[in-house]
C-alpha cells in the first residue's frame, strides 16, 4: 500500500508531461498526402510535353483543312468565264450564209466560230472523297454580222446580223480524279434544259426574233488550284452538245419564211443545235 501511494503521484506526473510534449509538437510536422504537389522541375517537364503534343495536333488540323476533303469542301460555288470557246451551229451557219448571198452555203455548215460571251455559275456538293453532285447555269452568246457585197435582190452594202443566245440549266455528277493540298482535278458530267434565242436584223429597219427549246449535255474537266483555304483558281476544259427543235417566231413561223427585202423562202428552216468546246477560267469558293 505504501508503494502504491508513492508511485501513483509519480505516474500521474509522467502522464502529464507526455501530454504537454505532444501538445507542443508542430502540426505541420505531419504531411497530408491529399495536398501533395510534385516538384517544380516535374511540372515544367509535363508542361513542355503538353505544349509539344498540342503543337503537333494544331499542325495536323491545319494540314487537313488545306487538303481538298469533303469535310472542308463539302459545299462550293463557282463562277467561270469562257476564255476561248468554239461553237459549231450547223443549221445556223447554212441559214446565215444563204441570207448573206454567199455562193456555197452548204460548205459553211462545218465552220466553227468563236463564242463572244460565255458565263458559267454553279454550285457543287462533294458527298464523299471521290464523288459529288453539281448544278449550274450556262449563258452562251454568239454574234454574227456582215455586209453583203452582191447586188442581188437590191441588197448591195446591206448589213445583215444574226445573234444567238442560249440559256441552260444543267445538273449532274462530279467525280474527283485527284486531290492534294494545292491541286484538285474533277470531272463533271450532266444534262439539262436549254432555251435558244435568235435575233435577226437587216438594213432598212427589218428585224425578227425566234426561239427554240431542247436539252444540253455537259462534260468538263476542272483544274482547281488552291489559292487560300477558302478559294481556288480554276482552269476548265469544257465540252457541250446542244439539241433543239426548229427556231420559231412568236407567231409559230419557222425562219425559212421570207424576211426583209426577200420575197422567196430560204432552203433551210434552222434549229439552234450545236457543239461547243474550249477553255474557261474562274474562281471556286468553299463554304
C-alpha positions, 0 to 999 in steps of 0.5 A: 500500500505504501508503494502504491501511494508513492508511485501513483503521484509519480505516474500521474506526473509522467502522464502529464508531461507526455501530454504537454510534449505532444501538445507542443509538437508542430502540426505541420510536422505531419504531411497530408498526402491529399495536398501533395504537389510534385516538384517544380522541375516535374511540372515544367517537364509535363508542361513542355510535353503538353505544349509539344503534343498540342503543337503537333495536333494544331499542325495536323488540323491545319494540314487537313483543312488545306487538303481538298476533303469533303469535310472542308469542301463539302459545299462550293460555288463557282463562277467561270468565264469562257476564255476561248470557246468554239461553237459549231451551229450547223443549221445556223451557219447554212441559214446565215450564209444563204441570207448573206448571198454567199455562193456555197452555203452548204460548205459553211455548215462545218465552220466553227466560230468563236463564242463572244460571251460565255458565263458559267455559275454553279454550285457543287456538293462533294458527298464523299472523297471521290464523288459529288453532285453539281448544278449550274447555269450556262449563258452562251452568246454568239454574234454574227454580222456582215455586209453583203457585197452582191447586188442581188435582190437590191441588197448591195452594202446591206448589213445583215446580223444574226445573234444567238443566245442560249440559256441552260440549266444543267445538273449532274455528277462530279467525280474527283480524279485527284486531290492534294493540298494545292491541286484538285482535278474533277470531272463533271458530267450532266444534262439539262434544259436549254432555251435558244434565242435568235435575233435577226436584223437587216438594213432598212429597219427589218428585224425578227426574233425566234426561239427554240427549246431542247436539252444540253449535255455537259462534260468538263474537266476542272483544274482547281488550284488552291489559292487560300483555304477558302478559294481556288483558281480554276482552269476548265476544259469544257465540252457541250452538245446542244439539241433543239427543235426548229427556231420559231417566231412568236407567231409559230413561223419557222425562219425559212419564211421570207424576211426583209427585202426577200420575197422567196423562202430560204432552203433551210428552216434552222434549229439552234443545235450545236457543239461547243468546246474550249477553255474557261477560267474562274474562281471556286469558293468553299463554304 
